Amino acid sequence: MVNLVAAQKPLLHGLMKMAGVRPYSVEIEPGTTMDFWVPCETIKKPKKGEKVTNLEKPTKPVVLLVHGFAAEGIVTWQFQVGALTKKYSVYVPDLLFFGGSITDKPDRSPTFQAEYLVKGLRKLGVDKCVVVGFSYGGMVAFKMAELYPDLVEAMVISGSILAMTDSISVESLNRLGFSSSSELLLPNSVKGLKALLSVAAHKKLWFPDRLHKDYLEVMFTNRKERAELLEALVISNKDATIPSFTQRIHLLWGEEDEIFKQELAHNMKEQLGGNTTYEGIKKAGHLVHLERPCVYNRCLKRFLDSLQVKNVDK
């Protein structure tokens, strides 16, 4: 029987190509490959029979869209790419163990994801970028900004935190009624996926069980490695630190987010200091960019435009 989610992928990929991005795999080093969607204009047309081996540097300001835990990059950001490509060079990675990205290295920490994402970007000719991170991708984005301030000019963070401390993890799971992060974020049944969607979305979504089953088959691959990513995500309270970020940070939140409530965002804004701003979007939950994409895109573009104005003023 045809997997309905897999069958829709060629359509989504076609729409993304029309929006101005194309898939490209980067061998970062032997044993580690990361998939990206990159601006079409950066891909040199190869001679007949040859593969694309070299990419041009981006010609517009770079925006990097980093996905969360329940879907690969282009599925997560399908409503944002087309809204940004006219003014920005948009890059959408699949983090390691998502999509076709893979590594034989044993490290599973967000720092490791950040380091290899940066290595991939360097190979693509990206020198500076604004990072937009959602959920798990937000934690990776924070690590990128901390470790590579020369690369990351600014950040937009949605539904994420600096680090998943054990106290935040326990409180969130208890409040949501789950026994572990894997139970919440790595469902293995239609019932489990419905439970994840019910806490991630403000609006009650209905899909037939067949579609839930097909989504589980396509989007939740590399289950062993992803469970290890979740284990490596949680750190002890005593090990948690607040880096001193030099970049502007915009927290763009669904006001009904049940996974990372907006109170966490307000607390984080206070902790991060004067370079950080907060903006809430009404009638949206954790999946704010999917539930209210037009509003999200307006807010995102307004912040990105303000960065360009500031750069011109310099």
FIVO-538322 format. One record per residue (C-alpha): x, y, z; residue in three letters; residue number from 1. Coordinates in nm, 4 decimals. Layout:
! FIVO-538322
REC         u         v         w    r    k
REC         X         Y         Z  ALA  NUM
...
! end
This chain:
! FIVO-538322
REC         u         v         w    r    k
REC    0.0000    0.0000    0.0000  MET    1
REC    0.1270    0.3467   -0.0888  VAL    2
REC    0.2553    0.5539    0.2026  ASN    3
REC    0.0575    0.8773    0.1718  LEU    4
REC    0.3216    1.0885    0.3476  VAL    5
REC    0.6007    0.9532    0.1278  ALA    6
REC    0.3821    1.0065   -0.1807  ALA    7
REC    0.3446    1.3768   -0.0970  GLN    8
REC    0.7211    1.4321   -0.0715  LYS    9
REC    0.7804    1.4837   -0.4472  PRO   10
REC    0.5088    1.7522   -0.4456  LEU   11
REC    0.6656    1.9293   -0.1479  LEU   12
REC    1.0102    1.9024   -0.3048  HIS   13
REC    0.8741    2.0469   -0.6294  GLY   14
REC    0.7216    2.3407   -0.4432  LEU   15
REC    1.0507    2.4045   -0.2643  MET   16
REC    1.2397    2.4088   -0.5944  LYS   17
REC    0.9855    2.6575   -0.7298  MET   18
REC    1.0478    2.8673   -0.4175  ALA   19
REC    1.4197    2.8762   -0.4971  GLY   20
REC    1.5970    2.6002   -0.3011  VAL   21
REC    1.7378    2.2635   -0.4049  ARG   22
REC    1.8688    1.9581   -0.2166  PRO   23
REC    2.2433    1.9135   -0.1744  TYR   24
REC    2.4392    1.6617    0.0353  SER   25
REC    2.7634    1.7616    0.2057  VAL   26
REC    3.0211    1.5033    0.3081  GLU   27
REC    3.1593    1.6833    0.6102  ILE   28
REC    3.4183    1.4133    0.6689  GLU   29
REC    3.4357    1.0377    0.6034  PRO   30
REC    3.1398    0.8766    0.7815  GLY   31
REC    2.9451    1.2011    0.8282  THR   32
REC    2.7078    1.3427    0.5665  THR   33
REC    2.4559    1.6222    0.6158  MET   34
REC    2.1697    1.7038    0.3795  ASP   35
REC    2.0760    2.0647    0.3064  PHE   36
REC    1.8356    2.2573    0.0913  TRP   37
REC    2.0409    2.5400   -0.0562  VAL   38
REC    1.9654    2.8452   -0.2756  PRO   39
REC    1.9303    2.7472   -0.6415  CYS   40
REC    2.1577    3.0323   -0.7483  GLU   41
REC    2.4500    2.8841   -0.5527  THR   42
REC    2.4485    2.5617   -0.7552  ILE   43
REC    2.6665    2.5755   -1.0653  LYS   44
REC    2.5135    2.3914   -1.3561  LYS   45
REC    2.7462    2.0929   -1.4101  PRO   46
REC    2.8651    1.9721   -1.7478  LYS   47
REC    2.6734    1.6823   -1.8958  LYS   48
REC    2.7366    1.3630   -1.6993  GLY   49
REC    2.9107    1.5430   -1.4104  GLU   50
REC    2.7899    1.5827   -1.0540  LYS   51
REC    2.7600    1.9167   -0.8763  VAL   52
REC    3.0785    1.9461   -0.6689  THR   53
REC    3.1260    2.3194   -0.6113  ASN   54
REC    2.8779    2.5765   -0.4948  LEU   55
REC    2.8890    2.9517   -0.5346  GLU   56
REC    2.8865    3.1687   -0.2227  LYS   57
REC    2.5432    3.3088   -0.1321  PRO   58
REC    2.4702    3.6507   -0.2806  THR   59
REC    2.2054    3.7648   -0.0283  LYS   60
REC    2.1946    3.7719    0.3540  PRO   61
REC    2.1786    3.4135    0.4784  VAL   62
REC    1.8925    3.2749    0.6877  VAL   63
REC    1.9411    2.9264    0.8328  LEU   64
REC    1.6222    2.7396    0.9338  LEU   65
REC    1.6877    2.4646    1.1932  VAL   66
REC    1.4122    2.2083    1.2537  HIS   67
REC    1.2776    2.0445    1.5689  GLY   68
REC    1.2587    1.6803    1.6743  PHE   69
REC    0.9434    1.5486    1.5062  ALA   70
REC    1.0178    1.6271    1.1401  ALA   71
REC    1.3023    1.6929    0.8999  GLU   72
REC    1.3928    2.0420    0.7794  GLY   73
REC    1.1801    2.1021    0.4722  ILE   74
REC    0.8661    1.9596    0.6353  VAL   75
REC    0.9147    2.1826    0.9407  THR   76
REC    0.9755    2.5027    0.7415  TRP   77
REC    0.7573    2.4412    0.4339  GLN   78
REC    0.5549    2.7611    0.4921  PHE   79
REC    0.8567    2.9847    0.5605  GLN   80
REC    1.0947    2.9082    0.2726  VAL   81
REC    0.8918    3.0724   -0.0042  GLY   82
REC    0.8278    3.3792    0.2113  ALA   83
REC    1.2017    3.4433    0.2531  LEU   84
REC    1.3833    3.3484   -0.0681  THR   85
REC    1.3204    3.6773   -0.2514  LYS   86
REC    1.5345    3.8794   -0.0087  LYS   87
REC    1.7459    3.6108    0.1600  TYR   88
REC    1.9628    3.3110    0.0769  SER   89
REC    1.7789    3.0361    0.2649  VAL   90
REC    1.9506    2.7193    0.3882  TYR   91
REC    1.7536    2.4332    0.5462  VAL   92
REC    1.9595    2.1476    0.6966  PRO   93
REC    1.8553    1.8057    0.8172  ASP   94
REC    2.0366    1.7613    1.1467  LEU   95
REC    2.2273    1.4372    1.2019  LEU   96
REC    1.9930    1.1336    1.2180  PHE   97
REC    1.7130    1.3262    1.0476  PHE   98
REC    1.6313    1.2830    0.6794  GLY   99
REC    1.9402    1.1465    0.5059  GLY  100
REC    2.1945    1.3028    0.7449  SER  101
REC    2.4107    1.0441    0.9178  ILE  102
REC    2.7312    1.0033    1.1154  THR  103
REC    2.9385    0.7191    1.2557  ASP  104
REC    3.0567    0.9376    1.5458  LYS  105
REC    2.9283    0.8405    1.8944  PRO  106
REC    2.8608    1.1948    2.0271  ASP  107
REC    2.4911    1.2877    2.0497  ARG  108
REC    2.5039    1.6265    2.2240  SER  109
REC    2.3551    1.9537    2.0899  PRO  110
REC    2.7142    2.0857    2.0838  THR  111
REC    2.8082    1.8057    1.8439  PHE  112
REC    2.5105    1.8874    1.6192  GLN  113
REC    2.6090    2.2555    1.6232  ALA  114
REC    2.9741    2.1847    1.5411  GLU  115
REC    2.8914    1.9641    1.2432  TYR  116
REC    2.6213    2.1967    1.1162  LEU  117
REC    2.8789    2.4779    1.1162  VAL  118
REC    3.1308    2.2552    0.9354  LYS  119
REC    2.8653    2.1874    0.6720  GLY  120
REC    2.7869    2.5574    0.6331  LEU  121
REC    3.1551    2.6408    0.5914  ARG  122
REC    3.1753    2.3871    0.3087  LYS  123
REC    2.8749    2.5572    0.1470  LEU  124
REC    3.0543    2.8936    0.1545  GLY  125
REC    2.8445    3.0495    0.4323  VAL  126
REC    3.0428    3.3044    0.6363  ASP  127
REC    2.7607    3.4720    0.8301  LYS  128
REC    2.3971    3.3922    0.8942  CYS  129
REC    2.0871    3.4574    1.1010  VAL  130
REC    1.9692    3.1326    1.2623  VAL  131
REC    1.6005    3.0544    1.3098  VAL  132
REC    1.5678    2.7604    1.5481  GLY  133
REC    1.2540    2.5713    1.6484  PHE  134
REC    1.2369    2.3506    1.9610  SER  135
REC    1.5344    2.1068    1.9471  TYR  136
REC    1.6736    2.3220    1.6654  GLY  137
REC    1.6629    2.6221    1.8985  GLY  138
REC    1.8942    2.4484    2.1446  MET  139
REC    2.1322    2.3699    1.8590  VAL  140
REC    2.1069    2.7351    1.7460  ALA  141
REC    2.2003    2.8605    2.0949  PHE  142
REC    2.5089    2.6358    2.0895  LYS  143
REC    2.6044    2.7647    1.7442  MET  144
REC    2.5778    3.1258    1.8614  ALA  145
REC    2.7784    3.0537    2.1764  GLU  146
REC    3.0598    2.8663    2.0015  LEU  147
REC    3.0704    3.0579    1.6699  TYR  148
REC    2.9802    3.4242    1.7327  PRO  149
REC    3.1676    3.5200    1.4146  ASP  150
REC    2.9238    3.3100    1.2094  LEU  151
REC    2.5907    3.3709    1.3855  VAL  152
REC    2.4832    3.7351    1.3525  GLU  153
REC    2.1442    3.7005    1.5221  ALA  154
REC    1.8870    3.4407    1.6256  MET  155
REC    1.5126    3.3877    1.6163  VAL  156
REC    1.4068    3.1188    1.8635  ILE  157
REC    1.0632    2.9568    1.8771  SER  158
REC    0.9451    2.7069    2.1383  GLY  159
REC    1.2897    2.6326    2.2796  SER  160
REC    1.5202    2.6975    2.5750  ILE  161
REC    1.8914    2.7464    2.6344  LEU  162
REC    1.9324    2.3922    2.7659  ALA  163
REC    1.7071    2.1116    2.8859  MET  164
REC    1.7917    2.0917    3.2560  THR  165
REC    1.6711    1.7919    3.4542  ASP  166
REC    1.4286    2.0095    3.6540  SER  167
REC    1.2679    2.1588    3.3401  ILE  168
REC    1.2529    1.8130    3.1825  SER  169
REC    1.0825    1.6532    3.4854  VAL  170
REC    0.8396    1.9438    3.5342  GLU  171
REC    0.7378    1.9538    3.1685  SER  172
REC    0.6905    1.5776    3.1370  LEU  173
REC    0.4909    1.5543    3.4609  ASN  174
REC    0.2686    1.8454    3.3576  ARG  175
REC    0.2052    1.6947    3.0133  LEU  176
REC    0.1504    1.3431    3.1497  GLY  177
REC    0.4448    1.1630    2.9881  PHE  178
REC    0.6969    0.9394    3.1625  SER  179
REC    0.9967    1.0234    2.9398  SER  180
REC    1.1124    1.2464    2.6556  SER  181
REC    1.1146    0.9443    2.4267  SER  182
REC    0.7513    0.8678    2.5054  GLU  183
REC    0.6601    1.2254    2.4073  LEU  184
REC    0.8935    1.2897    2.1136  LEU  185
REC    0.9514    0.9411    1.9713  LEU  186
REC    0.6012    0.7928    1.9502  PRO  187
REC    0.5809    0.4368    1.8203  ASN  188
REC    0.2037    0.4144    1.7785  SER  189
REC   -0.0837    0.6125    1.6290  VAL  190
REC   -0.2040    0.6820    1.9840  LYS  191
REC    0.1398    0.8198    2.0801  GLY  192
REC    0.1595    1.0452    1.7735  LEU  193
REC   -0.1911    1.1788    1.8441  LYS  194
REC   -0.0831    1.2555    2.2019  ALA  195
REC    0.2218    1.4468    2.0739  LEU  196
REC    0.0124    1.6495    1.8303  LEU  197
REC   -0.2480    1.7249    2.0975  SER  198
REC    0.0115    1.8974    2.3194  VAL  199
REC    0.2109    2.0538    2.0319  ALA  200
REC   -0.0818    2.2213    1.8542  ALA  201
REC   -0.3259    2.4729    2.0005  HIS  202
REC   -0.5953    2.3869    1.7484  LYS  203
REC   -0.7267    2.0340    1.7684  LYS  204
REC   -0.6119    1.8630    1.4508  LEU  205
REC   -0.7864    1.5616    1.3005  TRP  206
REC   -0.6208    1.3212    1.0585  PHE  207
REC   -0.7213    0.9641    0.9725  PRO  208
REC   -0.5261    0.6916    1.1538  ASP  209
REC   -0.3787    0.5816    0.8208  ARG  210
REC   -0.2053    0.9193    0.7829  LEU  211
REC   -0.0670    0.9030    1.1386  HIS  212
REC    0.0697    0.5539    1.0671  LYS  213
REC    0.2318    0.6660    0.7416  ASP  214
REC    0.3885    0.9703    0.9151  TYR  215
REC    0.5404    0.7440    1.1811  LEU  216
REC    0.7017    0.5286    0.9124  GLU  217
REC    0.8513    0.8205    0.7175  VAL  218
REC    0.9494    1.0760    0.9841  MET  219
REC    1.0629    0.8633    1.2792  PHE  220
REC    1.3624    0.6798    1.1340  THR  221
REC    1.6929    0.6189    1.3213  ASN  222
REC    1.4947    0.5625    1.6416  ARG  223
REC    1.7899    0.4272    1.8428  LYS  224
REC    2.0115    0.7250    1.7595  GLU  225
REC    1.7320    0.9757    1.8191  ARG  226
REC    1.6642    0.8253    2.1618  ALA  227
REC    2.0341    0.8808    2.2343  GLU  228
REC    2.0003    1.2442    2.1164  LEU  229
REC    1.7211    1.2910    2.3714  LEU  230
REC    1.9297    1.1370    2.6496  GLU  231
REC    2.2209    1.3686    2.5653  ALA  232
REC    1.9896    1.6697    2.5676  LEU  233
REC    1.9198    1.6683    2.9417  VAL  234
REC    2.1862    1.8215    3.1652  ILE  235
REC    2.2087    1.8632    3.5408  SER  236
REC    2.0850    2.1901    3.6946  ASN  237
REC    2.4298    2.2501    3.8429  LYS  238
REC    2.5890    2.2266    3.4964  ASP  239
REC    2.3531    2.4824    3.3425  ALA  240
REC    2.5100    2.8181    3.2555  THR  241
REC    2.3821    3.1284    3.0789  ILE  242
REC    2.6254    3.2311    2.8045  PRO  243
REC    2.6896    3.5984    2.7376  SER  244
REC    2.5568    3.6361    2.3838  PHE  245
REC    2.6646    3.9342    2.1753  THR  246
REC    2.3979    3.8693    1.9103  GLN  247
REC    2.0461    4.0051    1.8960  ARG  248
REC    1.7968    3.7355    1.9941  ILE  249
REC    1.4243    3.7436    1.9134  HIS  250
REC    1.1983    3.4986    2.0980  LEU  251
REC    0.8983    3.4337    1.8707  LEU  252
REC    0.6447    3.2246    2.0617  TRP  253
REC    0.3031    3.0658    2.0355  GLY  254
REC    0.1181    3.2095    2.3357  GLU  255
REC   -0.0575    2.8750    2.3940  GLU  256
REC    0.2636    2.6672    2.3840  ASP  257
REC    0.2111    2.3814    2.6300  GLU  258
REC    0.5556    2.2223    2.5904  ILE  259
REC    0.7625    2.5354    2.6619  PHE  260
REC    0.5192    2.7818    2.8130  LYS  261
REC    0.5623    3.1522    2.7415  GLN  262
REC    0.6592    3.2055    3.1066  GLU  263
REC    0.9804    3.0175    3.0247  LEU  264
REC    1.0353    3.2557    2.7325  ALA  265
REC    0.9844    3.5620    2.9544  HIS  266
REC    1.2270    3.4215    3.2131  ASN  267
REC    1.4799    3.3511    2.9405  MET  268
REC    1.4442    3.7063    2.8067  LYS  269
REC    1.5316    3.8425    3.1502  GLU  270
REC    1.8289    3.6062    3.1834  GLN  271
REC    1.9680    3.6898    2.8378  LEU  272
REC    1.9597    4.0657    2.8858  GLY  273
REC    1.9079    4.3743    2.6746  GLY  274
REC    1.9816    4.2238    2.3317  ASN  275
REC    1.6802    3.9922    2.3625  THR  276
REC    1.3222    4.0705    2.2609  THR  277
REC    1.0007    3.8688    2.2968  TYR  278
REC    0.6969    3.8520    2.0674  GLU  279
REC    0.3936    3.6298    2.1255  GLY  280
REC    0.1529    3.5019    1.8613  ILE  281
REC   -0.2046    3.4492    1.9776  LYS  282
REC   -0.4062    3.1321    1.9131  LYS  283
REC   -0.0936    2.9262    1.8442  ALA  284
REC    0.0840    2.6530    2.0359  GLY  285
REC    0.4271    2.4930    2.0104  HIS  286
REC    0.3868    2.4500    1.6324  LEU  287
REC    0.3388    2.8242    1.5899  VAL  288
REC    0.5112    2.8417    1.2481  HIS  289
REC    0.2752    2.5749    1.1101  LEU  290
REC   -0.0440    2.6824    1.2871  GLU  291
REC   -0.0224    3.0535    1.2014  ARG  292
REC    0.2362    3.0733    0.9215  PRO  293
REC    0.1251    3.4096    0.7786  CYS  294
REC    0.1500    3.5843    1.1158  VAL  295
REC    0.4752    3.4024    1.1973  TYR  296
REC    0.6276    3.5017    0.8636  ASN  297
REC    0.5312    3.8675    0.9097  ARG  298
REC    0.6948    3.8753    1.2538  CYS  299
REC    1.0020    3.6922    1.1281  LEU  300
REC    1.0483    3.9195    0.8259  LYS  301
REC    1.0020    4.2300    1.0397  ARG  302
REC    1.2877    4.1196    1.2662  PHE  303
REC    1.5092    4.0221    0.9710  LEU  304
REC    1.4409    4.3571    0.8028  ASP  305
REC    1.5384    4.5404    1.1234  SER  306
REC    1.8758    4.3645    1.1118  LEU  307
REC    1.9327    4.4814    0.7535  GLN  308
REC    1.8440    4.8398    0.8466  VAL  309
REC    2.0915    4.8247    1.1342  LYS  310
REC    2.3644    4.6910    0.9014  ASN  311
REC    2.2967    4.9726    0.6506  VAL  312
REC    2.3202    5.2292    0.9304  ASP  313
REC    2.6632    5.0949    1.0210  LYS  314
! end
